Amino acid sequence: MTFTETEKTELKQKLTDSIPKEIVAFLNTDGGTIYIGVNDDGSVCGIEKLDESLKKIADIIENQILPESSSFVELGTKYIENKHIIEIKVRKGESLYYIKKYGRSSQGCYVRVGSTCRSMTEEQINTVHNKYLDAKVKITEIPSRLNNPTFQYLKLLLVEKGFSINEKTFAENFHLLTKDGNYNKMAELLADKNETSIKVVRFNGKEKADGIALRNEYGEKCLVVAMKQAFDYCTDVINETRTSFSKGVRNDKKLFDSDAFREVWFNACLHNNWADGTPPAIYVYTDRMEIVSTGGLPANLSKEDFFKGISKPVNEELAKLFIRLDLMEQTGYGIPLVTKRYGKTVFEFLDFFLRVTIPFEFEIENNVTQNDTQGDTQNDTQGGTIDNWIEEQIRKNPKITTEELAKLSGKSVITIKRHITKLSHIKYVGSGYSGHWEILK
């Protein structure tokens, strides 16, 4: 089998330093495929140290290219003529991509011209960047990629807050449809199953180069579920307490302020530029936590207004829903709360991102234990047991709340709600605390 280099195909005999710009060029043009282990004449030569090369490329995709591009890049291998080659499939991105080391400059931005990779001029960079900014539309106007989404979890949350659900008008009432009557991006984010994945990554030291200790993915589920699971993991597992005694007085010190973190994280999920396609993420080091969201400072909002707590949501309808679900308030106290606790310097406004760094009260050791991973996985693998237990409790007390179920089971409220969502034969009738559960079989 032979390959031919074209505007959509790049051939590399071995892994070289040019790979980042080749990936960026395809992201900024019309996509394409890079084959490593193939000679210029198209013959297969294979690649040595396959696993090592795959890890290096994964690091390039993860840490050397901005904005976050992993959802547009697929890394794999092929076995041809008794030789291994690496295949990097790149789809056209939804923003202006560049090599992090060089920033949004001619050294960092590339496009594909024919079968070559070319640097972009400053004029081209500004033109493309402005085009993407102008093209950004509301998530209520972007068509969903899902055909038949379901919203059991969202409905359960709304009912618990006292809202009545009319199945015929549900999607319209909560702004889940485009003007054409099709499901929109907001619906996709809130659906029971989707392609959005939020990650919490723990590193072994103070830098990414120190290596990854653990990567938790909270994905392919309702945004509210995913962001709460990420929050629960950070507050329940990472936020440890150290106790000291001075003159007989006990002093408990938490790793970080949970209230401040909640404001930062929930706001990151709300104000994230979801039209860009890149979800927010949490990076945990031994001395700090970084929360990164796309979009930077909202348009027409100065830094002074931002720090005063004046809010101009990027996603207005999503903000209204968050308020209904008590995930945020309209008082504007969130940012002032964070700055009072940690100061303004924890906020870093970048071209495409907003990064908030929460320093830890003491340095931690990222020795991952069973508790770090067992939460969500254990709940899923033992699903049958917890599902049966929930049904038994509801039969005993149809008016039992999810908070009471969580307390009795020793699991988080979000875990209980997720399992109830899967139990299609159990429905909540009525609204708020005046309602009750019904078992349909």
Secondary structure as UniProt FT lines:
FT   TURN            7..8
FT   STRAND          9..12
FT   TURN            17..18
FT   HELIX           19..28
FT   TURN            29..30
FT   STRAND          32..36
FT   TURN            40..41
FT   HELIX           50..59
FT   HELIX           60..64
FT   STRAND          65..66
FT   HELIX           70..72
FT   STRAND          73..80
FT   TURN            81..82
FT   STRAND          83..90
FT   STRAND          98..99
FT   TURN            100..102
FT   TURN            106..108
FT   STRAND          110..113
FT   TURN            114..115
FT   STRAND          116..119
FT   HELIX           122..135
FT   TURN            139..141
FT   HELIX           152..160
FT   TURN            161..162
FT   TURN            167..169
FT   HELIX           170..173
FT   TURN            174..175
FT   TURN            179..180
FT   STRAND          183..184
FT   HELIX           185..190
FT   STRAND          197..203
FT   HELIX           208..210
FT   STRAND          212..219
FT   HELIX           223..233
FT   HELIX           234..238
FT   STRAND          241..246
FT   TURN            247..248
FT   STRAND          249..254
FT   HELIX           258..271
FT   HELIX           274..276
FT   STRAND          281..284
FT   STRAND          288..294
FT   TURN            299..300
FT   HELIX           303..308
FT   HELIX           316..324
FT   TURN            325..326
FT   HELIX           334..342
FT   HELIX           344..346
FT   STRAND          347..349
FT   STRAND          353..359
FT   HELIX           370..381
FT   HELIX           383..396
FT   TURN            398..399
FT   HELIX           402..409
FT   HELIX           413..422
FT   TURN            424..425
FT   STRAND          426..429
FT   HELIX           432..434
FT   STRAND          436..439
//
